[in-house]
Amino acid sequence: MSATFYTSMAATASRLLKKFGMTITIKRTTGGSISPVTGAVVAGSTATYTPQGLVQRYRDEQIDGTRILSSDRLVIVDNTVEPLTTDKITLSSQDWSIIDVKESKPSTIGIVYFIQARR
């Protein structure tokens, strides 16, 4: 299939996530370090991204108590930003850690990202 087809699929996914989902906040901190003199953590700068997304619980058969906990959430976001496991995601005014990210990318164009979030 052509790149035009996958670009169209990504646009459709984004439109549906906007219609039926909500704005998700992803925070990425870069440039943090540890001061060699004091040993204190020096804060970096934080960038905020707001893709459209949808939050849902994992199905009971997916929860194994080790890799996926009952409190974990599956967050599906559009392809406007690639989430990293070092990012934080804000859900219901609480910061959640990103445990895993999977991408639906049938060609060179990503459609959506599936994020495993844990509080």
C-alpha positions as CSV (number, residue, x, y, z in Angstrom):
1,M,0.0,0.0,0.0
2,S,1.1,3.5,-0.6
3,A,2.3,6.1,1.9
4,T,-0.8,8.2,1.0
5,F,-3.0,5.4,2.3
6,Y,-1.2,5.2,5.6
7,T,-1.2,9.0,6.0
8,S,-4.9,8.9,5.5
9,M,-5.3,6.2,8.1
10,A,-3.3,8.2,10.6
11,A,-5.5,11.3,9.9
12,T,-8.6,9.2,10.4
13,A,-7.3,7.7,13.7
14,S,-6.4,11.2,14.9
15,R,-9.9,12.5,14.0
16,L,-11.6,9.6,15.8
17,L,-9.5,10.0,18.9
18,K,-10.3,13.7,18.9
19,K,-14.1,13.0,18.5
20,F,-14.3,10.1,21.0
21,G,-11.3,10.6,23.3
22,M,-9.6,13.6,25.0
23,T,-6.4,15.6,25.1
24,I,-3.6,13.6,26.8
25,T,-0.7,15.4,28.4
26,I,2.8,13.9,28.0
27,K,5.7,15.6,29.8
28,R,9.2,15.1,28.7
29,T,12.1,16.3,30.9
30,T,15.5,16.7,29.2
31,G,18.9,18.0,30.3
32,G,18.7,16.9,33.9
33,S,22.0,16.0,35.6
34,I,23.7,15.5,38.9
35,S,26.1,18.2,40.1
36,P,29.6,16.7,40.6
37,V,30.3,19.3,43.3
38,T,27.2,19.0,45.5
39,G,25.8,15.7,44.3
40,A,22.4,17.4,44.0
41,V,20.1,16.7,41.1
42,V,20.0,19.7,38.7
43,A,16.6,19.9,37.0
44,G,16.4,20.0,33.2
45,S,13.7,21.6,31.1
46,T,10.3,20.1,30.6
47,A,8.4,20.0,27.3
48,T,4.7,19.3,27.2
49,Y,2.9,17.5,24.4
50,T,-0.8,17.2,24.0
51,P,-1.8,14.4,21.5
52,Q,-5.4,13.3,21.2
53,G,-6.0,10.0,23.0
54,L,-8.2,7.5,24.7
55,V,-7.7,5.9,28.1
56,Q,-9.0,2.4,29.0
57,R,-8.5,-0.4,31.5
58,Y,-6.8,-3.6,30.4
59,R,-9.1,-6.6,29.9
60,D,-9.0,-9.1,32.7
61,E,-7.3,-11.8,30.5
62,Q,-4.5,-9.4,29.8
63,I,-3.7,-8.7,33.5
64,D,-1.0,-11.1,34.7
65,G,0.0,-9.3,37.9
66,T,3.6,-9.0,36.8
67,R,3.9,-7.3,33.4
68,I,0.4,-5.8,33.5
69,L,-1.1,-4.8,36.8
70,S,-4.9,-4.3,37.4
71,S,-4.2,-0.6,38.1
72,D,-2.4,-0.1,34.8
73,R,-4.1,1.8,32.0
74,L,-3.9,1.4,28.2
75,V,-3.6,4.9,26.6
76,I,-3.9,5.1,22.8
77,V,-2.6,8.4,21.3
78,D,-2.3,9.7,17.8
79,N,1.0,10.0,16.0
80,T,1.8,13.7,16.7
81,V,4.5,12.8,19.2
82,E,6.3,9.5,19.8
83,P,6.0,8.7,23.6
84,L,9.2,7.5,25.4
85,T,9.4,5.3,28.5
86,T,11.2,8.2,30.2
87,D,8.2,10.5,29.8
88,K,5.3,11.0,32.2
89,I,1.7,11.1,31.3
90,T,-1.0,13.0,33.1
91,L,-4.3,11.3,33.7
92,S,-7.0,12.7,36.0
93,S,-4.5,15.3,37.3
94,Q,-2.0,12.6,38.4
95,D,1.4,11.8,36.8
96,W,1.7,8.2,35.6
97,S,4.9,6.5,34.4
98,I,5.1,5.1,31.0
99,I,6.0,1.4,31.3
100,D,5.9,0.4,27.6
101,V,5.1,1.9,24.2
102,K,4.0,-0.1,21.2
103,E,3.5,1.5,17.8
104,S,1.0,0.6,15.0
105,K,3.3,1.3,12.1
106,P,2.5,-0.9,9.1
107,S,4.9,1.1,6.9
108,T,7.2,4.1,7.4
109,I,4.2,6.0,8.8
110,G,3.0,5.5,12.3
111,I,-0.7,5.4,12.9
112,V,-1.1,5.4,16.7
113,Y,0.8,4.6,19.8
114,F,-0.3,2.2,22.6
115,I,1.1,3.3,26.0
116,Q,1.1,1.2,29.1
117,A,0.7,3.7,32.0
118,R,1.3,2.9,35.7
119,R,0.8,5.1,38.8
